[in-house]
Amino acid sequence: MPGKIVLLPADLTNKIAAGEVIERPASIVKELVENALDAGATDIAVELHRGGCEAIRITDNGEGMDPEDASLAFSRYATSKIYQFADIYAVRSFGFRGEALPSIASIARLEMTTKKKDSLEGTRVVVEEGEIRERSAVGCPVGTSILVSNIFDPVPVRRKFLKSEKTEQGQCLDALIRLALAHPEVRFRVTDKGKEILALPREQDAGQRLALLLGTDFREGMLTLTGQRPAIKLTGFASGPALTRTNARHIYVYANKRFIRDHLINHAIMTAYRNIIAAKRYPLVVLMLELPPQDLDVNVHPAKLEVRFRNPREIYEMILETLAMALAGLPPLLGAGDQERFAPAGTANHPQYRFRVEQALKRYTLSSQETPFAFAKGPTNPLPLCEALPLFPEEESQDRVPGVPAFSALTYLGQVGGTYLVFSAPEGMIILDQHAAHERMLFESLKRKAREAPQEPASQRLLMPEVISLPPREMAFLLESLALLQECGFDIEPFGNDTVVLKALPALLAQGDPKGMIQSFLEEFPERQGASLAEKKEKIYAFLACKGAVKATHPLSPAEVAALCGELDKTPFISSCPHGRPVFIPFSFAQLEKMFKRR
């Protein structure tokens, strides 16, 4: 009886390998455009037929190939990128494994014409099911043109998994956009059934390419990012808190111009935006990492989307620090034309931006105001707030961030709906959400006090301890969180199987309902598997700040508003509350005139 182990035929192994590299038409577009970029192309045309489901043609003006290389290129593991094992750790090109062309040829018909600059004639090669069927000399322009047709005919089961033509077309465009963002110097043109669907001219300014691909709203409000560590450089762009999306599709990360997906980097990005944007919202971010090729392992996945870094922690910290510096103190929700009035310019060379970075390095941006608060017969100095506004006053004072209003210097007009404070500003009008503003101040104060005196949380002992009975699941979660709650000022002790005794509350919650506070905590603080200690602490700080802040519909006296503004001027990250809601919204005179149809 023969053995059970057999050697698979070459055509079967080729199709299996192709399944790892070529998942859908977009994979073909990605691999062929990357080859064109590696060949030095500055002009790339992509022709799709039925969204790429029927045929795909990629034409470039790269260096082309001679007849010998044109034939050898379809052999598995044939590559021009590496010649010995050590070269794997010095790769700066996109592809080097020698799998793209033979993988595509094994699941489709492939026709290639190519010519080098100094050649008198080009070469035409036709490959079907992995075998070269035809090779001949032809006249053609310098560069390479590859037509892929009969896609997935040799593997019809794969064709059944394709989506609609529009969906596959969208996937192809996504693959192109990822490449185009990193190569603004290359012209791209995409057509489908002869109709142009994307045209990107060559750009010297990466911001212009971003505007074309991600929208002018991103271009107008984007922050320029720059970071430097030994042997590592970070550049890129990021949106402010007012511009977000419902998914993470607009987060683009590149390592040596290679688009990658990395959970650690994504975590660093979202950590920087935590408590600045609303839950389940995602920023627009383009990050470009440049590092020595030996510090980057690109041979992790056949599709080359996943990589490994030699120093992942250093990269994580650099991204988090760079984004946090750029985001510190940004004003929210800007209208077109208000950028110069209320926000910093979006270039790293702008003096306002440099000033912001310098101040953000100090973590907090506190304010000293020479202009007294403008009240009708109001006080000239901030007054202590009443019990409705428990605050921890700051003691330091520094120059404030440009572009952020000095609230103490604005003219207070009044309160609307018991919630919104209206101010007259030199450039227009500003509306402030009193709860969101107070919430952000308390949140930052809690974090500061936790850093400065982690063993001395501000607590208020209860005259009579509160006995609280809880369901088993909530009881277990509360017991797991006891250490964190104690650091925040709670004093809770177990008292039987389903009961705890609450002896003290954080000082800013002293006026609240103790039992209701614990129950609200258990309802609003869901269990988060895998969350870091810092994330859990900030979640609790956000909860405490929300519960301790002055409520909406609560009337404030002019003295209380003055004190609120004085503290707000000393608070960093005032564009939004810890839950991502805007603290204030500016209206320029131009916007007001437009609303009233005066212009």
Protein Blocks (a to p, Z undefined) as FASTA:
>chain_A
ZZfbdcddfklmmmmmmmmmmmbfklmmmmmmmmmmmnopabdcdddeehhlmpccdddf
bebjafklmmmmmpghiafkbcbfklmmmcfbfblnlpmmmmmmmmcccddddddfkbcb
dcddddeehiafbdcdddddeddddddehehklmmmlmmmpccfklmmmmmmmmmmmmmm
mmmmbccdddeehiafbdcdddfblklmmmmmnojklmmmpccdddddehiacedddddf
klccfbfklcccdeehiacddfklmmmmmmmmgokacehiacdddddddddfklpcfklb
fnlmaccdfblmlmmmmmmmmmmmmmgopaehiaehilmmmmccfbfklmklmmmmmmmm
nopacdddfbdcddehiafbdcdddfklccdddfbdcdddehiacfklpccfbdehhlac
cdddfklccdddfklmmmmmmmmmmmmmmmmmmmlccddddfbacdddddfklmmmmmmm
mmmmmmnopacddebjkbccdfbdcfklmmmcfklmmmmmmmmmccdehiafklmmmmmm
mmmmmmmpccehiacdfklmmmmmmmmmmpghklbcfkopafbdcddfklmmmmnopZZ
